[in-house]
Each structure stands twice: as C-alpha cells, then as structure tokens.
C-alpha cells in the first residue's frame, strides 16, 4: 500500500464497506499521509512541515467528509446528552451549530451563459482556488448582471471544477472561443466564526430593502468588545505567545507574573485568594483582577472581573488574545495614610501601582505636566533611597545613567520636552524634597516620599473613579454615572457639562436591582433608604451594568464591611458552556476521524488535553526503500511523554514512582527510541556505511 498514490480530490468514499487507510490516502495530495492510533483515531502528517494534526488538509474537506460542517469542526455529546461542536482550527467548543446563517435563505446555484466580447472578453476576473471565486465583474461587460463578486465557480461547460486548481479553470474558460456555460453560487454564510465586515451581495440587497436601526455608542465596539489588539489572554498562556491549555497568567504591579492552571470550576475569586495569600495582604477588600486592553490608546480602560465567574468564562470573551489580566488595587482608599497604618504590604503595592499608572499615562490628560514632573521627582528620591544612594548624591545625571529617566517620567514628556530643560526642572524639584520636612538638616524619608506621592495622586478627579455612559429612563437625557471614593455616586448631565452632581454616597445604598431590557441593554435601579420612595433608574449596556454593580459592591464592602444586596436575574451562562477543548470528549465518528471503523453510529472517546506531538509517524521500510502505512501505537499519541496535568515529561513521572508510559518503556526516553528506530531504517538504506552500522549497534546494546 503506497504512501503517495495518484491524487484525486473528486474521488468519493465508498459506502458499500469500511473505509480503509488506502482509500483515505488517495484523497490526500503529495506530502500528506494518514495514520491511525490503536483506538482507530486518525491523524494526519505533513511531511513538508513535520507536523501532525487531528484534521485532514482543507483540500479534501467537503460536505460528505465533514457531514455538512465547516472545515475543522467535529460533533460531540456532553454528559447530559446535549450536542456540541469542536473547532479544531481555533481549538474552541460551542453549542451553536456552525452550519448556516439562518437569517436568510441559503444561496442556490445559478446557471449562467456568457458571450465573449471582442474587447472585454467574458468581463470577469477570477481568483482563489478550490473553489475558484469571481473577484471582479467589469461594468457593462458580458458578466454584468449575471455574475456577482464572491461567486464560487462550480462548473465550466458541464465539467465539475469545484475542487479543481485555478489554472485548470482558467484554461477551460479561455478555451471557450465564443461562449461559456457556468454554474456559480454565492458562498454559504456560516456562523462558525465572527461575522465578517465584508457583506455578501445578497445581504447588501437585503439591507437596502430593510435597513436596520443602529444605536451609536461613544466607543467603537466590535462583536461586543472594544477595538484592541494583541497579546495575552487566549485560552492558553494569557500574557505570552505560548499556547498552554487552561493557563492564566496574571501580571503584578511589581513586575512579577504568576501563572495559574485552571479547570472548568476555577473562579476568579480562587486566583484572588491565592495572590492575596502569596503577597501577605491583609486589606483584601481593595484588590481585584482586571482586564487590560493591551495596545489600545486608552490605557486607563480596565475592566473588572466578577470574582464568582469562572476563568473558562473569562477566556471565552471575544478577543481574549488582545487582553491581559492584572492584579490591582481596584477600590482605592480615601486616605492613603490609613492604608499604610492598616496594611503596609498593601500600601507598598498601591504605591507601585500609582507609579506605573503615572509613567504609563493612565491619568492622562488630567495629569498636568508640572504635577507629573513633581511626582517624578518624588519617585526618583524614593527610588534612590531604596537603592542605598545618599540624599546628597542624588542628581539627575546619576539617575539617568543608572536607572534611566523613562522609569520615572511619562513617555509624552520625554518625547516633547527638550532633554536639557527636563533635567533642569527635575534638578529644581529634587532640591524641594529637602524643604518639605520643615528642617534644614533633614530630607524626606522613603516612606514620606511615598505618602506625599499618593497624596498628590488622591487629589486627581479620576482617583479611583469609574464612569458609565447611561440614559435616565425618566428623562432620556444623555449622562454619565460617576462612582468614586470621594464623590460617591455622581451624575454628569449633558455632553457639555463636566461638573459631577452628587446623587448619594455609596454606603447609603440599600439594594441594587438589575433587569435585562434586551440582549444589549439593562436597567439598573439604585434604592436609597435615606430618601423614601426615591430611586435612581438607569439604562446602560449589559457589560457596563455588570461592571457598575461590581464597583458599587466593592466600595460598599470597603466602606461598611458588609455585602451590598443585589437582585438580578439568574446567570444562565454556565448552562450554555460547552466542555473545554483541551479535555476529554465523546465524539461522533466520521470518515476523516475514524475512517477505518465499521460501527460509524457509535460514539468514541478522545482526549485533546495533550497536544499531538509533531513527530514523524513510524513507517515500515522495505528493502526496496518504499514506505508503507502503518498504525502507530496509541500510547504515543495519548501520553506523548507529557503529564496531562502539569506538562511534565514522562520520565519525571517514572522517577516519582508512577507508572511508565508503556510496559516496555523500561525508563528509556521515547525520543531516544524514535531516534534509534530512524537510524535502523537508515541502516537498511545505506548498510555499507560502517559509521551508521556502528552507531546502530551501540544504541541497540544500550536498549538491550
């Protein structure tokens, strides 16, 4: 059974009997081979890249192979018997069937006859491959009104070209001297991925006849998530490019990072408790986990996470690869001195956070340049004392040489101010640190510098504040709700006014009620017992409503040490959460996944918790050098020498007294055995090479 037979993408699998590896191999183009584990799960090896995959190449995927599902999707069943779908391309799962966009009828194939024009030809430009797609239609040409951009060319002169190469389709069209008969079809829109911003011709016509009403928000939102780019919160290692399944990386303000492996039951509160314990924090009510939009221009856009939500839910947010998770003082103290007296560790962490916020310009544009430079001077003074530099030897030149000014001065000031002028101003401000103690013989201590620093920060209007755009149900006037530790609950009415009008103190609240209006808006009602019969009703977007409640709960807990009563509809998110991709699944066999099985109706168990190793599958080698297909051991695929829990090599498990990877392992590293097998195979091909023979003999002796 040869590895590379003649490639025929149009060949259909026989339904008269079981599908063999050979029949599947015939569908693969050169460079791809199909293999099976001991439990008959198929996987595919790309010889050019040396990588393995659970799904076949896209060229051979059709409605028969994928059972009507888009490329890379597989059907599975959860423990309750409910069907969900696995996306092997993005490594995600969902209960939503990724087949059709049910908002419109699926497009039907159209038969088109085109007559060649002496100057414009057939009047269209085709591109792409399998299928070939109409890219451009010449206005006024033979194709105008008959072909549409995006049409898939299915047939040319009654010949099926849906899976044919582009060059072959172009040759067929060019060979038609006077006219050509085409069968074309608009692409079927799937909901397997996020909606495209490029509308199909059919949807354009639908929107023209029935335009939708759009409510514009102040910020640009795509798929429920503001525009932002990328780094680090993607169902894997949130914070690096490494894709580790179910790992959350949390960034701390002291420059450290902590990684947490989670499962379907791990919550945000679990991570908070662990971090608070590791950092020896006492005043835990100040802290929370937040999400930061990494590359957005608005660095002060931070989103609070609900401690009761699972990390799986957080990872399922749109654009999580563009977020990173931070551990911050989200509920700031009204007086930093009180925090220093209660919990010095929390005070130190809060000081580092404020220094980072100033340098990263989270307080812009309200932080004026003179205040920013005053803060930079205090930061420099404290940092030099912490590094055992005598106060009399603290100079701008020394700081710039040893630490760099970018550690203390906001980037915009470094770019706009002349360096000579910046040094002059900082030198003057550093001298002021000697006069702030009231004594000519003393200078500021490190703790005093921190207290002065935080006192200046606490005077800023946005200190600890969160704003929420909203509409009042009673007046329908655009306004903003402001929640802060100093102003309490305030309201900014109208777009021209920026003066907050106090509404109530946070500690005066008796209850908060949240009601869903639709899938976008929610009504938040604030009950104030100090004014009987008076309640504040607000209409905000659903995500803003959730964060508004979290902010009110946080400050209420901070001020009263009690929990704020919140009444809202039960959260049904967990009901609709499909099992994680990197876990065990009960899948429905198909030709591409279990092609060698007769019992196609039985469900099979497969575990995707461990990634498929990019190892060259074992091949049987004949004396004539021809490779043949063979089944590789399922133990290789299942274990891969990696512990499914903590990604520890299998040989470490042996040292810990656990079972080896296989009964015949004998403590030998699998990769070494693979190398030996490759050398043995090469020995057949070049047995006259004495060096190869000697090395093979040595390795055989080691194994025996």
N, C-alpha and C positions, 0 to 999 in steps of 0.2 A: 504494500500500500504506500504509494509515493507521497512525499510531503507536498510537492508542488505539481499539481495536475493542471490541465488546461482550465483557465479561469472562465467561468460562465455565470455572470451575475444574474441572468434571467432564468437560470435553472430553478425549478420548483421542487421542494421536498416531496418525496413520495408518501402518500397516505396509506399505502397498502401494507406497510410493515414498519418496523422500527427504523429510525434514522441512525445511520452509522457515522462514525468519525470521518470516514472517507467521503460520504455524501456532503457533510458539512464542510470538509476541507475543499471540496470542489467549488464552493461558493466564495472562498477567500482568494484574494489576489496574491500574487507572489510576495513573499516576505512575511506572511502571516501563517501561523499554524494553530490548530486547535488541539487541546489536551483535556483529559478528564481526571479528576481525583478518584479515590477509592469509593466515595459515595456518589460517583457519577455526576458531580457538578462540573460543568465545562468551564474552562478558562482559555484565554487566547493570548498567544505570544507574538510580539512584534520583533522580528529578528533585527530590523534596522536600528531600533532604539534599545533593544534588550529589555523591554518592559512587558509585564503581564497585566491582563485586565479581565474582569469578570464579564465584560460585554464584548461582542464582536465589533469589527470596524464598521463605520457608518455606511460603507458602500453596500453591504449586504442586508441592511435593515429594510424591511418592507412590512406591509400590513399583515402578511402571513407569518413572518418571523416574529414580529413584536405584538401580535394579536391586537392590532389596531392602536397600540400605544406609541407615543413618540419615541425617538431613539434614546436608548439607555434606561427606559422605565420598566419596572417589574411589578407584578401584582403579588400582594401578600395578605395575610389574615392575622389580626391581632388576637389576644387571648379571649376576647369576647365574641369572636366570630365575625367582627366587622372588617370589611375590606379596606386596605390602604395601599399606597403605591410608593415604590422605592425608586429614587432618581440616582442612578449610578454615576451620572456625569457630574452632578453637583454634590453628591453624597448627602442627600436630604430625603425626607419622607413626608407624606401628606395624605390626608383622607380625601382630598379633592381629586377627582378623576381627571387626568391630564389628556383629555381627548379632544373635545370640541368646545368652542366658544358658543354657548347656547343662546347668546343674544341675537344671533342671526342664523339664517339657513346656511348649511354648508354649500360652497360653490359647486356647480356641476360642470363637467367637461363640455367644451363647445367645439364644434366643427367649423373651421374657417378655410375659405378658399381665397387665395391671394394671386393676383395677376401681376407679373413683373412689369415695372415701369422702366422705360429706356434710360432714364437718368437716375432715379432714386432706387432702382431695384425693387425689392419687396417692402422697403420702407420700415425696417425694424432692425435693432441691434440686440443680439443675444449674448448671454454670458453665463457664468457659473457652470456647474457640472452635476449631473445625476440628481435631479433633472436639470436640463438647460432652461434658463429663465430669460424671458424677454425683459431687457433692461431699458430700452428706449424705443419709442414709436415716433417716426417722422411725421410732423404735422402736414396734412394734405397729401400724404403718400398712400399707397395701396393698403397699408395696415391700419390707417387712421380710422377709428370707429369699429374696428374688428378685433384688434389685439389691445391688451391693456398691459401697462408696466407691471411686472411681477408674475405674469402668466407663466405657468410651467408648460413646456412643450412635451406632450406625451406621445404623439405620433406624427410622423412625417411621411406623407404618401402611403398611409396604411401600415407603416412599419413602426413597431413599438420602440421608442427611444427614451423611455422614462428613466432607464438606468444606463443609457449609452454615454460614452465620452463626448465631450463638447465638440471635438474636431470631427467626429463621425456625423453629428447632427448638422454641422455647418456644411460639410461636404454634400449631404443629401439635399440641403436647400439650394446650394449653388448648382447642383446637377439638374435642377428643375429649370428649364430654359424659359418657359412661358408662364406657367402657373404652378402652384404648390398647394397641396391639401394638408392642413394641420389640424390636430386635436390638442387644444390647450385648456388649461384650467387654472383659476386663481388658487393660491395656496390656502389650505385649511388652517384657520387660526386656532392655535392650541392655547390652553391656559397652563401649560407646563412650566412657563417662566413668566417673568414680569411682562406687563403689557409694553409693546413697542411704541415709541413715539412716531413711527412711520405708519401712516394709515394705508390700508388697502383701498383699492378703487371702489369696492363695494361699500366699505364703511364710510368713505368720503361721501358717496351718494346718499347713504342713509343719514348722515349728519346734516347734509344740506336740506333734506326733506323734514327732518325732525331735530333741530338743534337743541342741545342740552343746555340747561341753565347752570351757570358756573358761579360759585361764590368765591371771590378772591380774598385770600388771606394776606396778612402783612409779610409773611415769609414764604419763600418758594418751597413747595412740598412736592415730592415725587414719591408715589406709592406709599403715602402715609409717613414718609421720612424726609426731613430736610436734606437739601443737597449737601453732600460732603463726600470727600474722597477717602484714601485709604490706608489703613494699617490694621486694625488689630482686634477684631472681636468676632471671629468667624468660626463658629462651631468647632474650632480647633484651638490652637495656642493663641489666645487673644492678646496680641501685643508683639508678635513676631511673625515672620513669614512661614514658620514651621507649622505644618498641619498635624497637630496631635489631637486625636479624638477626645472630646469631652474634657478639655483642659481650659481653665480660666486663668489668665494672667492679670494680676492686679498691680497697678503702678502706685507706689507710695511717694509722698512728697519729699522724703529724704533720699530719693534716687534709687531706692531698692525696688525690687519686684518680687511678688510672691505668686506661685502657681498652685492652683487647686484642681485636683481631679474630681469630677462630679459625676453623678448619675441622675436618673430621672427624678429622684426625690430630694436632691440637694437644693437648698434655698439660698437666697441672698443673705438672709439672716445667719445662716450657718457660717458663711465666709466672714461676715462682720464679727461674729463671736470669736472666731479663730484669730483674726487680725488683732482685735482688742486684747485678747489674751497674750499674744506674742509681743505686743508693744507695751504691755503692762499699763493699760489705760484704765482709769477709774471713772472719769466722767464720760461714760459711753454714749449718753444721750446726744452728744454733739456730732457724732460721726455717722457717716452713711457712705454707701457705694454710689457712684455717679458714672454716667457715660459721657465721654467727651467726643465731639466731632473733630477728628484729628486735623484735617487740612482746611477746615473752614476758616474764613476770615474772622468770624465771630468766635474768638477763643473763650469768651465768657459764657458760651452756650453749653451748659451742663444739665444733664437730665438725671433726676433722682430715680433710684431703683427701689421698688417696693420690697421690703425685707421678707415678705411672705411669698413672693414669686420664686419659682424655680429657675435655676440657671439655664435649663433647657428652654424655657420660655424666653428668657432674655436673648439667648443665642439665635432664636428664630426670628428676631426682628429684622425688618428689611435693611440691607446694607450693613450688617454687623461687621463685615470685613473693613469698614471705614470707621469703626469706633474703637475706643479703648476704655478700659474700666479703671477708675481712680478711687482711692480711699481718701476721703476728705472730711474736714470739719464742715459739714453742710449747714449745721444750725449753730451760728456763731454766738459767742457770749456778748451780752450787752456791755459788760465791763471786762476787758482782758485781765485786769488785776485780780478779779475774783477767781478767774480760771487758774491763774498762777498759784493762788493760795490753796485751791482745792486739789488740783492735779497738775503738777509741774510737767509731767511727761506729755499730757495733752496740750499744755501751754507751749512747750517746745515744738511740738508737731504743728500747731496752729501758726506759730511764728514762721516756720519753714514754708508753710503753705502760702502765707501772705507775701513772703519774699519772692516766691516763684510766680505768684499772680502779678506782682508789680513788674517783674522782668518780662514776663510773657504778655503783658499789657491786657490782662483780663479786666482791669478797671478803666481802660480807655473808653471814651475820650474825656471822662470827667476828671481823671487824674492829670492835673496841670504839670507842666514841665518843671516848675520850681519846686512843687511838692515832691515830684518823682526824684529830683536830684537830692532833696533833703533826706528822703528815705534811703537813697543810695549811699549817702554819707554815713547814716546811722548803721546801715548794713555793713559797710566797709569797716567801720570802727569795731563792731561786734565780731566780725569775721577775723580781723587781725588779732584781737584779744584771744579768741578761741584757738588761734594758731601760735600763741606764745610770742607775739610781736609786741614789744614795749610801746606804750602810747606815744612816747616821744619820737619813735621811729616810724610812725605810721605816715607815709607820704603817698601821694597819688602815683608817683613814679614807681615806688616799690610794689604797690598793689597791682599796677598794670603789668609789671614784669613777672610777678609771682603768680597772680591769680587771673589776670585779665579783667578789664572793665565790663565786658559783656555779662559777667556773673552778677553784676550789681545794677547796671544801668539798662533801662528799656531799649530795645533794638531801634525804635524810631528815633530816639535821641542820639544814639551812636551814629546813625546814618545822616541826620540832619544838622547836628551841631559840629562845628569845627573842633577837632581834637584839642587844639591849644586852648580854646575857650572853655571846653568841657573840663580840662584839667584845672584851669584857673578857678572855676566855680566850685568844683569839688574840694580843692585845697582850702578855699574860704569856709566851706560848710564843715569840713573836718575840724577846723580851728574852733568852730562854735561848740563842738562837743565838750570843750574844756570849760565853757562858761555856763553850761546847763546845770551844774551841780550846786552853784552858789558859792563855791570855794575856789580860790585861785590855785590851790595846791592839789586839787583832786580832779579827776576826769571821770567820765561815765564808765560804770562797770558794764560787763556784758549783759547782765540782767536788766539794768536800767536802760541800756540802748534798745533792748527788745521791747520793753514796756513803752518807751517813747514811740517806737516804730508802730506798734499796734494801736497806740492811742491816736496817732495821726490817721491810720487806716480806718479806725472806727468812726471817724468824722465824715467819711465819704458817704454820699447819699445812697450808693448801691451796696453799702456794707451789709452783707447777709441778706440782701433783698432778692425777691423773685417776682417777676412781672408776668401777668397773664392777660392777653387780649380777650375781651369779652363784650357781650351785648347785654344790657339790662332788659329783662323780659318786660318790664313795665314801661320803659321809655324808648327802647330801641335806639339808644344813643351809643355811638362808639366810645368805649372807655377801656381803661386798663386797671386791673386789680393789682395792688402792690402789697406784698407781705414782707415785713422786715421786723427785726427785734426791737427797733427803736420807735418806729411809726405804727407798729401793729398792722391792722388791716386798713389800707387806704385806697382811695379811688382817684384816678386821674381821668377827668371827663373831657371829651373832645380831643382833637388831634393837635390843636394849637396850644393848649394849656399843658404845662409840665409841673404844676404845683399839686402835690398829693393832698387830698382832702381826707382827714381821718374819719373812719367809719366806726371802728371798735378795736379794742385790744384783743389780742389772740386769746388771752386767758379768760375773757368774758364769754366765749362761745360755750353753748350747752350741747349742741349737736350739729352735725353736718349731714345733709341728705343729698344723695346723687341719684338722678333719674336720667335714663337714656331717652333722648328725643328720637334719634335715628342712628344709623351706623357711623355718623360723623360728629354729631353734637350731643352734649349732655347738659342738663340743668343742675346747678349746684345751689342748694339753699342753705344759708347760714342762719342759725337760730341764736338770738341774743336775749337771754332772760332779763337783762337789765332794762330792756325796753319791751314790755309785754305786747304781744301782737305785732311786733316789728320783726321782720325777717328780710334778709337780703337774698334775692333770687338772681342768679347769673346764668347765662348761656355761654358755654365755652366748648372748644373742641374736645373730643373724648380724651385724647392724651393729655391735654392741658388740665382737664378735670381731675385726672388721676394724680398728676403731679401737684396740683393745688391742694388736694386732700392730704398728700404726704407732707407738704410744707406746713400746713396747719397742724397736723398731728405732731410733727417734730417740735415745733416751737411751743405748742400746748404742753407737751410732755416735759420740755425743758423748763418752762416757767412754773408749772403746777405739780410736776412729778406725778401726773395722772394721765390716763389714756383718754383721748377725745373720742366720744361716741360718734360713729359714722354709720349711717344707714344707707345701703346701696344694694342693687340687685346682685344676686349671686353671680360669681365669675364662672362662666362656662368654658373657659379656655382649656382647662385640663381635659375636658371631655373630648375635645377635638384635637388632642395632641397625639400624633402617630408615634409609634416606637422609634427611638433614635436609630439613625442609620448604622452607627458603629455598635451593633448589638446583634442578638440572635433573632432570626426571622423565620416565619413559616410561609414559604413562597409557593406560588402555583407554577409547576414546571412548564416550560415552553421549549421550543426546538433549540433555541440558542443557549438555554441554561442547562437543560437536561435532555439533550437530543438523543442520547443512547437508551432512553427508558421506554419500555412498553406501556407502563402504567402512568399515562400522562395526566390522569384525573386526580392522582394522589398528591397531597401537598408534601413538600420536603422542607427539612430544617437546615438552615445555613447560617453561619456566623460571620458577620462582617466586622467584628470587633478588632480583629487583627488584619492589617493591610496585607494584600497579596504581594509577596516578595518579587522583586524584579530579577528572578533567577531564570537562567535558560533551562527550560524543561528537559528532563532526561530523554535521550533518544537512543534507540537501538542502532548500532552501527554494524553493517555487514562488511564482509571482506572487500567488496567492490566499492566501498565508500558511500553507498546510498543510505540515507537516513530514513527511518520509518517511524510512524506514530507509535507512541506507547503511553500507557496510563501511568501517571506519576502517583506516588504514594500520597494519600490524603493526609498523612501525618505531617508531611512537609507543608501542605497548604494550611492546615489547621493551626499548627504551632508556630512554624517559621522561626523557631528558636527564640521566641519572644513571649514573655509572660503577658497574658491578655489584660492583666490588671495594671501593672506599673511599667510596662515596656522594658523589662529586664531580660537580658539574654538568657537563653535556656540553660546554658552551662552554669550560671549562677544558681539556678534552681537546684541543680544537682548538688552543689556544694552545701546547700541548705537542707539536704536530706530529702528533697522532694523527688517525685518520680521523674526519670529521664524522659526525653521526648519520645523514645521508642524503645522496645525491649532490646533491640540490637544496637542501641546507641553506644553503650559502654563508656560513656563520658567523652566520646570523640565529638569535637565540634563539627556540626553539619557542613559548614562551609569548607572545611578541610577535606571532608569526604567527597564533596562535589568536585573540588579541585583534583582529587585523586582520580575520580571517575573520568574527568575530562582528559587527564594525562593518559589513562588507559586507552581511551578512544583514540587519542592521537597516536598512541603506540601502534595501533592497527594500521594507521595510515602511513606511518613512517617508521617501520620497525627496524630499519637499517641504521637509524641514528643511535649510536651507543649511549649518548648522554641521556636521551629520553628513556631508554631501557633501564639504565642505572637508576634514574630518579623514580621510575615506577616501582622498581624492585624495592628500593628503600622505603617508600611510602607503604607498600604492601606489608613489609616487615613490621613497620610501626603499628599498623592497624591490627595485624595478627598477634 
